[in-house]
Amino acid sequence: MRASAPAEAAFAHPPRVTVRSRAVAGPDQDLAARCTLEEVQRAARFLLAADRDCYLAGHGLLRLALAEDLAGRVPASARFRSGAWGKPYLPGCHGSGWLRFNLAHCRSRVCCVTATGTAATVEVGIDVEPIDPARPLPREVCTLREQALLDAAAEPVRAELLARLWTAKEAVVKALGTGLALPLEAVEIELTEHGAALRGICDVPQPGWRLLQVRRAVPA
């Protein structure tokens, strides 16, 4: 999983960035109960039960995060809206500087990131992917430098490196809110021993970004 937060070098009141994660192994009644009727109805349109469970768990987790972070300043029934490129926001909060959030999920886990408490412009994005050497992610999203890193690694390390690159790129794109308008291969990531760094976008350096990597083991 990768959460990213582009930010200024310093803040008078630094933002509080929080990542929350929940395993999904079936219906989560506690999280589903936090969803609005509109979200429940939308989930009902998914054909697969796993997709319904994941959708409700993700949106329930996000509403739990907002309730905890904003201490009741956002009604539980508040409706999310989408920006020009599809990034969700809450009307009245987008652009106010004290709330940013993003949501991600795979079949077995949902995650969300929130940023609160600053008047500066801060955007956040998050992505989560399983590491499965038997079902590798496509390498076409990697730059030549990233491809060389993968070629020099042996399995199963290669699958882990690819997942780390993929999630970092996705999180950056989601933070920017550009959707598919910015291809993942335009985002270059440098992996480090303890995390990752954004080298640039379309060969242009991007200072001021912070990327956080979180890995969770899946029980056998």
C-alpha positions in Angstrom: 0.0 0.0 0.0 1.2 3.5 -0.8 0.0 6.8 0.5 1.3 10.0 -0.9 1.0 13.6 0.2 2.5 16.4 -1.9 3.1 19.3 0.5 5.0 22.5 1.1 8.4 22.1 2.7 7.1 23.5 6.0 3.8 24.4 7.6 2.9 26.8 10.4 0.4 24.2 11.4 1.6 20.8 9.9 -1.2 18.6 8.5 -2.1 15.4 10.3 -2.1 12.6 7.7 -3.7 9.4 8.9 -3.8 6.0 7.0 -6.5 3.5 8.0 -6.9 0.0 6.8 -9.3 -2.9 7.3 -9.3 -6.5 6.1 -12.3 -7.6 4.0 -13.3 -11.2 4.3 -17.0 -10.8 3.9 -19.8 -8.4 4.9 -18.6 -5.9 7.6 -21.9 -4.8 9.3 -20.3 -2.1 11.4 -18.8 -0.3 8.4 -21.8 -0.9 6.2 -24.0 0.7 8.8 -22.1 3.9 8.3 -22.9 4.1 4.6 -25.7 6.2 3.3 -28.8 4.8 1.6 -27.4 6.0 -1.8 -24.2 4.0 -1.2 -26.1 0.9 -0.1 -28.2 1.1 -3.3 -25.1 1.5 -5.4 -23.4 -1.4 -3.8 -26.5 -3.6 -4.5 -25.9 -3.1 -8.2 -22.5 -4.9 -8.2 -22.8 -8.5 -9.5 -20.3 -10.1 -7.2 -20.8 -10.2 -3.4 -17.1 -9.6 -2.9 -17.4 -6.3 -4.8 -20.4 -5.3 -2.7 -18.6 -6.0 0.5 -15.5 -4.1 -0.5 -17.5 -1.1 -1.7 -19.5 -0.8 1.6 -16.4 -1.5 3.7 -14.4 1.1 1.9 -17.0 3.9 2.1 -17.9 2.9 5.7 -14.2 3.1 6.7 -13.9 6.5 5.0 -17.0 7.8 6.9 -15.5 6.5 10.1 -12.3 8.3 9.4 -14.0 11.6 8.7 -16.1 11.3 11.9 -13.0 10.7 14.0 -10.8 13.3 12.3 -13.4 16.1 12.1 -15.1 15.5 15.4 -18.7 15.9 14.0 -18.0 18.8 11.7 -19.2 16.8 8.8 -22.7 15.2 9.0 -22.8 11.4 8.8 -25.2 11.7 5.8 -22.9 14.0 3.9 -22.7 13.2 0.2 -19.5 12.9 -1.7 -19.0 14.6 -5.1 -16.4 14.1 -7.8 -14.1 16.7 -9.3 -13.4 17.2 -13.0 -11.2 14.1 -13.2 -13.3 11.9 -10.8 -11.5 12.5 -7.5 -14.1 12.6 -4.6 -14.5 15.5 -2.3 -17.1 16.8 0.2 -18.9 20.0 -0.9 -17.9 22.9 1.4 -14.6 21.2 2.3 -12.8 21.0 -1.0 -10.5 23.9 -1.2 -11.0 24.9 2.4 -7.6 23.5 3.3 -8.6 21.5 6.4 -9.7 18.3 4.8 -8.4 16.0 2.1 -9.1 12.3 1.7 -8.7 9.3 -0.7 -9.9 5.7 -0.8 -8.5 2.5 -2.2 -9.3 -1.2 -2.1 -8.5 -4.6 -3.4 -10.6 -7.7 -2.9 -9.1 -8.4 0.6 -8.5 -5.0 2.0 -9.8 -1.4 2.1 -7.7 1.6 3.0 -8.2 5.4 3.3 -6.0 8.3 3.9 -7.0 11.7 5.4 -5.2 15.0 5.8 -6.6 17.6 8.2 -5.4 20.6 10.1 -3.7 22.9 7.7 -4.5 26.0 5.6 -1.9 25.0 3.0 -2.7 23.1 -0.2 -2.2 19.4 0.6 -3.5 16.6 -1.6 -3.4 12.9 -0.7 -3.7 9.7 -2.6 -3.6 6.0 -1.7 -3.5 2.7 -3.4 -3.3 -0.9 -2.3 -2.4 -4.1 -4.2 -1.7 -7.7 -3.2 1.8 -9.1 -3.9 1.3 -12.2 -5.9 4.2 -13.6 -8.1 1.7 -15.9 -9.8 -0.3 -12.9 -11.0 2.2 -10.1 -11.6 1.1 -6.5 -12.4 1.8 -5.2 -15.9 5.3 -3.9 -16.3 4.4 -1.5 -19.1 3.7 1.2 -16.6 7.4 1.4 -15.6 10.0 3.7 -17.0 13.3 2.4 -18.4 15.1 3.0 -15.1 12.3 1.2 -13.2 12.4 -1.7 -15.8 16.2 -2.0 -15.2 15.6 -2.3 -11.5 13.1 -5.1 -12.0 15.3 -6.9 -14.5 18.1 -7.0 -11.9 15.9 -8.6 -9.2 15.0 -12.2 -8.8 11.6 -13.6 -7.9 9.8 -13.2 -5.6 11.6 -9.9 -5.0 10.6 -8.7 -8.4 6.9 -9.1 -7.7 7.3 -7.0 -4.5 9.2 -4.3 -6.3 6.7 -4.1 -9.0 3.8 -3.8 -6.5 5.7 -1.1 -4.7 6.2 0.9 -7.9 2.7 0.4 -9.1 1.1 1.5 -5.8 3.4 4.5 -5.6 2.5 5.6 -9.1 -1.3 5.1 -8.5 -1.1 7.1 -5.2 0.6 10.0 -6.9 -1.9 10.1 -9.8 -4.8 9.8 -7.3 -3.3 12.7 -5.2 -3.1 14.8 -8.3 -6.7 13.9 -9.2 -5.9 13.6 -12.9 -7.3 10.1 -13.4 -6.2 8.3 -16.6 -5.2 11.6 -18.2 -1.7 11.1 -16.7 -0.4 7.6 -17.6 1.5 5.7 -14.9 4.6 5.5 -17.0 4.9 9.3 -16.8 5.4 9.0 -13.1 8.9 7.9 -12.1 9.5 6.4 -8.6 12.8 5.7 -6.9 12.5 2.9 -4.4 14.6 3.1 -1.2 15.4 0.7 1.5 12.6 2.0 3.8 10.2 3.6 1.3 10.1 5.5 -2.0 10.5 8.9 -3.5 9.0 10.6 -6.5 11.8 11.3 -9.0 9.6 13.3 -11.4 6.5 13.5 -13.6 7.0 13.6 -17.4 10.8 14.0 -16.7 10.2 17.1 -14.6 11.5 16.9 -10.9 8.7 17.2 -8.3 10.1 18.4 -5.0 7.9 18.5 -1.9 6.3 15.1 -2.2 6.2 12.6 0.7 5.4 8.9 0.1 4.6 6.5 2.8 4.8 2.7 2.3 2.8 0.3 4.6 3.0 -3.4 4.2 0.7 -5.9 5.9 1.3 -9.6 6.0 -1.6 -11.8 4.9 -2.2 -14.8 7.2 -1.6 -18.2 5.6 
